[in-house]
Amino acid sequence: MFGTHDLWLFILSGLMLNIAPGPDSLYIASRAAGQGFRAGSAAALGIGLGTFVHIFAAALGLSAILATSATAFTIVKLIGAAYLIWVGISMLRSKVSTPGELATLQAAPLSSIFWQGFWTNVLNPKVALFFLAFVPQFIDATAPSKALAFIFLGAIFNFNGMLWCHTLAYTAAKVSSLIQPGKGISQWLNRSMGALFLFLGIKLALSRQA
């Protein structure tokens, strides 16, 4: 659809990535635990809007490069494959320490929480790098519009992310202790995502050599 492939694998990978504990999840959980579900929702929506900025910026920027030649498309995907392999190995080797309590954040208006989530996400270069490396792996080289395919996949990723983030916000608002991931769970998520990224990177690298 829209020049994409392995959509089921993309959705599964995106869901696992969203569920894995990270800075965005901790910010949402902290706001929800301190000020209730509406604060957590505001944080999630701000982060979601920031994610769309990365999606559209990457789609428009990449489309100009990828439309030039098949060679450029292959080079970008190989660079992305190398990045995914590096991330996968790093996550497999990582060690998770026992998490502490959620950070106590000073109460703030919902609009401030929203924009703080937005700017925290937009100004994070790791988010931009992730989209540039991850999303193109699921776009066909013969896609009629690579920018449209990128935006389509990005919208799916962000939609699923918002579902998870609001579930997290609701849970944190009700029982904040439940959203504290244990060391074993965090380690399992890290290694699962590491193995998945490693698989995607190797799969792509081998397919480019065929």
C-alpha positions as CSV (number, residue, x, y, z in Angstrom):
1,M,0.0,0.0,0.0
2,F,1.4,3.4,-1.1
3,G,4.6,1.6,-2.1
4,T,5.4,0.0,1.2
5,H,6.2,-3.6,2.1
6,D,6.2,-5.8,5.2
7,L,3.6,-3.6,6.9
8,W,2.9,-6.1,9.6
9,L,6.6,-6.1,10.6
10,F,6.6,-2.4,10.6
11,I,3.6,-2.2,12.9
12,L,5.0,-4.9,15.3
13,S,8.4,-3.1,15.4
14,G,6.7,0.2,16.1
15,L,4.5,-1.1,18.9
16,M,7.5,-2.8,20.6
17,L,9.5,0.4,20.3
18,N,6.7,2.5,21.8
19,I,6.2,0.1,24.7
20,A,9.9,0.0,25.6
21,P,10.5,2.5,28.4
22,G,12.2,5.7,27.3
23,P,12.3,9.5,28.1
24,D,9.0,10.2,26.4
25,S,7.2,7.5,28.4
26,L,8.7,8.7,31.7
27,Y,7.7,12.3,31.0
28,I,4.1,11.2,30.2
29,A,3.9,8.9,33.3
30,S,5.4,11.6,35.5
31,R,2.9,14.2,34.4
32,A,0.0,11.8,34.7
33,A,1.0,10.6,38.1
34,G,1.4,14.1,39.4
35,Q,-1.5,15.9,37.8
36,G,-3.9,13.3,36.5
37,F,-4.8,11.8,33.1
38,R,-5.4,15.2,31.4
39,A,-1.8,16.2,32.1
40,G,-0.5,12.9,30.8
41,S,-2.7,13.2,27.7
42,A,-1.4,16.8,27.1
43,A,2.2,15.5,27.3
44,A,1.4,12.6,24.9
45,L,-0.3,14.9,22.4
46,G,2.7,17.3,22.5
47,I,5.1,14.5,21.9
48,G,2.9,13.2,19.0
49,L,2.9,16.6,17.3
50,G,6.6,16.7,17.7
51,T,6.9,13.3,16.1
52,F,4.9,14.5,13.0
53,V,7.4,17.3,12.6
54,H,10.2,14.7,12.3
55,I,8.0,12.6,10.0
56,F,7.3,15.4,7.5
57,A,10.8,16.8,7.7
58,A,12.3,13.4,7.0
59,A,9.8,12.6,4.2
60,L,10.3,15.9,2.4
61,G,14.1,15.9,2.8
62,L,14.6,12.3,1.8
63,S,12.2,12.4,-1.1
64,A,14.5,15.0,-2.9
65,I,17.5,12.6,-2.4
66,L,15.7,9.3,-3.1
67,A,14.0,10.5,-6.2
68,T,17.3,11.2,-7.9
69,S,18.4,7.6,-8.5
70,A,18.1,4.0,-7.4
71,T,21.7,4.2,-6.2
72,A,20.9,7.0,-3.8
73,F,18.0,5.0,-2.5
74,T,20.2,2.0,-2.0
75,I,22.9,4.0,-0.2
76,V,20.4,5.5,2.2
77,K,19.0,2.1,3.1
78,L,22.4,0.6,3.6
79,I,23.3,3.4,5.9
80,G,20.1,2.9,7.8
81,A,20.8,-0.9,7.9
82,A,24.2,-0.2,9.5
83,Y,22.6,2.1,12.1
84,L,19.9,-0.4,13.0
85,I,22.6,-3.1,13.4
86,W,24.6,-0.8,15.7
87,V,21.4,0.0,17.7
88,G,20.5,-3.6,18.0
89,I,24.0,-4.7,19.2
90,S,24.0,-1.8,21.7
91,M,20.6,-2.8,23.1
92,L,21.6,-6.5,23.4
93,R,24.7,-5.5,25.3
94,S,23.0,-2.9,27.5
95,K,22.4,-3.5,31.2
96,V,19.4,-2.0,33.0
97,S,19.8,-0.8,36.6
98,T,16.9,-1.0,39.0
99,P,14.7,2.0,38.3
100,G,14.0,4.6,40.9
101,E,10.9,6.6,41.6
102,L,9.3,8.7,38.9
103,A,10.7,12.2,38.8
104,T,8.6,14.8,40.7
105,L,7.7,17.6,38.2
106,Q,6.4,20.9,39.3
107,A,2.7,21.3,38.5
108,A,2.1,23.3,35.2
109,P,-0.8,24.4,33.0
110,L,-1.9,21.8,30.4
111,S,-0.7,24.1,27.6
112,S,2.8,24.3,29.1
113,I,2.9,20.5,29.5
114,F,1.8,20.1,25.9
115,W,4.5,22.5,24.5
116,Q,7.2,21.0,26.8
117,G,6.5,17.6,25.4
118,F,6.5,19.0,21.8
119,W,9.8,20.8,22.1
120,T,11.5,17.9,24.0
121,N,10.6,15.6,21.1
122,V,11.3,18.0,18.2
123,L,14.8,19.0,19.6
124,N,15.8,15.4,20.2
125,P,18.2,14.4,17.3
126,K,17.9,10.7,18.2
127,V,14.2,10.8,17.1
128,A,15.1,12.3,13.7
129,L,17.9,9.8,13.2
130,F,15.6,6.9,14.1
131,F,13.0,7.9,11.5
132,L,15.7,8.4,8.8
133,A,17.1,5.0,9.5
134,F,14.0,3.0,10.3
135,V,11.1,4.0,8.0
136,P,12.9,3.8,4.6
137,Q,13.5,0.1,5.3
138,F,9.8,-0.5,4.6
139,I,9.5,1.6,1.4
140,D,9.8,-0.1,-2.0
141,A,12.5,1.2,-4.3
142,T,9.8,1.4,-7.0
143,A,7.3,3.3,-4.9
144,P,5.6,6.0,-7.0
145,S,5.9,8.6,-4.2
146,K,8.5,7.8,-1.5
147,A,7.5,10.9,0.4
148,L,3.8,9.7,0.5
149,A,4.9,6.2,1.6
150,F,7.1,7.7,4.3
151,I,4.2,9.9,5.7
152,F,1.9,6.9,5.5
153,L,4.2,4.7,7.6
154,G,5.0,7.6,10.0
155,A,1.3,8.3,10.6
156,I,0.7,4.6,11.4
157,F,3.7,4.7,13.9
158,N,2.5,7.9,15.5
159,F,-1.1,6.7,15.8
160,N,-0.1,3.4,17.5
161,G,2.3,5.5,19.7
162,M,-0.6,7.7,20.8
163,L,-2.7,4.7,21.7
164,W,0.0,3.4,23.9
165,C,0.9,6.8,25.4
166,H,-2.7,7.4,26.5
167,T,-2.9,4.0,27.9
168,L,0.2,4.7,29.9
169,A,-1.1,8.1,31.0
170,Y,-4.4,6.5,32.2
171,T,-2.5,3.8,34.1
172,A,-0.1,6.3,35.7
173,A,-3.0,8.5,36.8
174,K,-4.7,5.6,38.5
175,V,-1.9,3.7,40.0
176,S,1.5,5.4,39.5
177,S,3.5,2.5,41.0
178,L,2.3,0.1,38.2
179,I,4.1,2.0,35.5
180,Q,7.5,1.5,37.2
181,P,9.0,-1.2,34.9
182,G,11.0,-3.7,36.8
183,K,14.6,-4.5,36.0
184,G,13.8,-7.8,34.4
185,I,11.0,-6.4,32.2
186,S,13.1,-3.5,31.0
187,Q,16.0,-5.8,30.2
188,W,13.7,-8.1,28.3
189,L,12.3,-5.2,26.3
190,N,15.8,-3.9,25.5
191,R,17.0,-7.3,24.3
192,S,13.8,-8.0,22.3
193,M,14.1,-4.6,20.5
194,G,17.9,-5.2,20.0
195,A,17.3,-8.6,18.4
196,L,14.6,-7.1,16.2
197,F,16.7,-4.2,15.0
198,L,19.6,-6.5,14.4
199,F,17.4,-8.8,12.3
200,L,16.1,-5.8,10.3
201,G,19.5,-4.4,9.6
202,I,21.0,-7.8,8.6
203,K,17.9,-8.6,6.4
204,L,18.2,-5.3,4.6
205,A,22.0,-5.5,4.1
206,L,21.8,-9.0,2.6
207,S,18.9,-8.1,0.4
208,R,20.9,-5.1,-1.0
209,Q,23.7,-7.5,-2.0
210,A,21.4,-9.8,-4.0
